[in-house]
Amino acid sequence: MTSCNQNTSLAEVLKEELKLYKLPSYLGGLTPVDFDQKVRPLKEKLQQLDVDGKIAKLFLVDNVREYKAKGLYVRELTIPKGSVILSRVHKYSLVNIISKGIVIVIDSNGTNIYEAPHTFISEAGTQRLVFASEDSVWNTAHSTEATNNFVEELTTEDYTEFLTFNNQLEYKE
């Protein structure tokens, strides 16, 4: 791994080491199955590089607020500028609201830049890689009858797990 000096931030080193600048052309517009297969090496590389936990702080957003109402679950993520997020795979369609900032989103729809205020729908099976160009706030609104364990109820770790869930759902119908 490239070393950090006084003039080089950890984020800059990671961008070069992981070739993050190549991801829009590499991942954007792939089918969900192909996106999942291509993003797995990125997850593994991050785990290998993250010996001291510094990378996790850049790639994980723990500024999450939750709001619950009957049949509705909303997550509000405060995303610091420069953060990179790899989402879980959503089991169901949902509403996304970017209420502050600018984010670059790479998913099966390609590469999109969303500037607040912006609202859009994600279909079931969506997974995305997000870069925060500015401090941002992203809300997701989920229709659900769940009362706890929302992340596990509404998402899967990867697309293979989503396909298993989706096949079970089709079998029940």
Secondary structure, DSSP 8 states (H G I E B T S, - for coil): -----TT--HHHHHHHHHTGGGHHHHHTT--HHHHHHHHHHHHHHHHHH-SSSHHHHHH----EEEEEETTEEEEEEEE-TT-EEE--EESS-EEEEEEESEEEEEETTEEEEEESSEEEEE-TT---EEEESSSEEEEEEEE----S-HHHHHEESSHHHHHHHHHHHHHH-
